[in-house]
Amino acid sequence: MRKVLWLLTLALVLITSFTTVEAQAMRKSSKEHKRAILLVAFGTSVPEAQKAFENVDSMVKKAFPEITIRWAYTSKTIRAKLAKEGKILDSPELALAKLMEEGYTHVALLSLHIIPGEEFHGLFRNSSFFEQMEGGFSRLLVAQPLLSSYNDLQRTADIMLKSLPPSRKPQEAVIFMGHGSEKHPADSIYMAMNAILNKKDPYAFLATVDGHPTLDDIIPELIAKKVKKVFLVPFMAVAGDHARKDMAGDSPDSWKSILTAKGFSCEPILKGMAENPEIVNIWLDHLKEVLEKLDR
């Protein structure tokens, strides 16, 4: 008798569970589609660098005029600094919660990071919960960051080399400054990008602030090639603090100061990658891919 009661109880629990799951699925599928795009960047507090994000915002709105566009910054430090200036930027989690509260059902999230590194994977993990929770989005998809395939690397290298100042002479070098991610395997993408750039242009290099290759890796190659002048260019979405201080600053440990001390003439270019429409188009291609899948 006890065994029969136990089996009946188990059956009831299973039926209830399946019914609940089915009911949740029906509620989600019956929702009227209300779409949004969430643009997520590390962020910047440098006013001059903000024009890079303004360019992205303008291009996304032009490409998808019928879809709501929202922004979020992953950097808590930058959000806090901007808040003191009266500029409120949401974290990705808060931005998603607001969209959910406003009844949006289908969300495409575009990462404006350069590589699929630690920040991107944290963003991916956290955002996935908003689709899984009770009352959450019917569909949420995360688009890939800039360098997510071999084709992305090739396209980006061609664009960045093409966008260098026309005044640059053939044997003048260029070093692109990437952020780097020393503790994440995606840091190897910078090694691959350095190789691709150098193959296309023997005087073009990429080094990173916090990963590999380093500036120390590149300097011996400059010396071997008897380079006299070096262009310094951000390999980052915006020309923010890293570009203005670590790359082009006057402190003894900036790249400009280090290279100048070794006899090289330096010309910094303070222009973020997201200011370049052709680079933004790569991000937009990634966004289009997930938008095509959003309503399936």
KARAJO-V805482 format. One record per residue. RES is the residue in one small letter. NEAR is the number of other ideal C-beta (glycine too) atoms within 12 Angstrom. Layout:
RES/NEAR
RES/NEAR
//
This chain:
m/7
r/8
k/9
v/10
l/11
w/12
l/13
l/14
t/14
l/14
a/14
l/14
v/14
l/14
i/14
t/14
s/14
f/14
t/14
t/15
v/16
e/14
a/15
q/21
a/15
m/13
r/17
k/24
s/17
s/12
k/22
e/13
h/21
k/21
r/30
a/36
i/43
l/44
l/48
v/43
a/44
f/42
g/37
t/38
s/26
v/26
p/18
e/20
a/32
q/29
k/23
a/37
f/38
e/23
n/30
v/39
d/25
s/21
m/31
v/35
k/20
k/17
a/25
f/25
p/12
e/14
i/28
t/25
i/31
r/32
w/36
a/38
y/39
t/38
s/26
k/20
t/19
i/28
r/28
a/17
k/22
l/23
a/18
k/12
e/15
g/8
k/19
i/18
l/32
d/26
s/31
p/43
e/27
l/25
a/35
l/34
a/25
k/23
l/35
m/30
e/14
e/16
g/20
y/34
t/29
h/34
v/45
a/42
l/46
l/47
s/39
l/47
h/44
i/45
i/41
p/29
g/35
e/25
e/31
f/35
h/24
g/24
l/38
f/27
r/17
n/27
s/39
s/23
f/19
f/36
e/29
q/18
m/19
e/16
g/17
g/27
f/36
s/31
r/30
l/35
l/33
v/40
a/37
q/35
p/40
l/47
l/41
s/29
s/20
y/15
n/17
d/29
l/31
q/21
r/28
t/40
a/37
d/24
i/27
m/41
l/31
k/19
s/27
l/31
p/18
p/9
s/11
r/23
k/18
p/16
q/17
e/28
a/38
v/42
i/47
f/46
m/51
g/48
h/40
g/35
s/31
e/20
k/14
h/24
p/17
a/32
d/30
s/24
i/39
y/40
m/28
a/26
m/41
n/36
a/22
i/28
l/35
n/28
k/18
k/25
d/28
p/20
y/29
a/38
f/44
l/47
a/41
t/40
v/32
d/24
g/32
h/29
p/34
t/26
l/37
d/18
d/21
i/37
i/25
p/15
e/24
l/35
i/17
a/12
k/23
k/14
v/31
k/21
k/27
v/42
f/40
l/42
v/39
p/45
f/48
m/44
a/45
v/41
a/35
g/40
d/30
h/33
a/37
r/31
k/24
d/32
m/42
a/32
g/23
d/17
s/15
p/13
d/16
s/26
w/43
k/32
s/22
i/29
l/35
t/22
a/15
k/21
g/16
f/29
s/20
c/33
e/27
p/33
i/31
l/29
k/34
g/42
m/43
a/42
e/33
n/35
p/21
e/24
i/38
v/34
n/25
i/38
w/44
l/32
d/26
h/37
l/37
k/23
e/21
v/31
l/29
e/15
k/17
l/30
d/19
r/12
//
